[in-house]
Amino acid sequence: MSFCIGFITPGPVDMLIIGVIAVLLFGKRLPEVGRSVGKGILEFKKGLRGIEEELHKATYVSVESSPSHSSVSDQADDREEATAPKFEPPPEDVKSEPAQA
């Protein structure tokens, strides 16, 4: 079954139905509800913008404050070097063949 983007966005008829339901539910309070929803969306956007700014400051301040990334190289020097076991081939059954001269 294929997914169609047309099902996600409401068309003009859908918007009309949503508007009629909103008027029936909220009546005279509809402007107040609209204002409060708008303020909520605005506060949400301000909060996201604040988080983005904090992330941006934290990311670029830490990069700029460490000249030539010396702290990263110091941390790498403190670690122990990983060693892998060396490969040793299995012993062969050595049968000495007579040397031909």
Secondary structure, 3 states (H helix, E strand, C coil): CCCCHHHCCCCHHHHHHHHHHHHHHHHHHHHHHHHHHHHHHHHHHHHHHHHHHHHHHHHHHHHHHCHHHHHHHHHHHHCCCCCCCCCCCCCCCCCCCCCCC
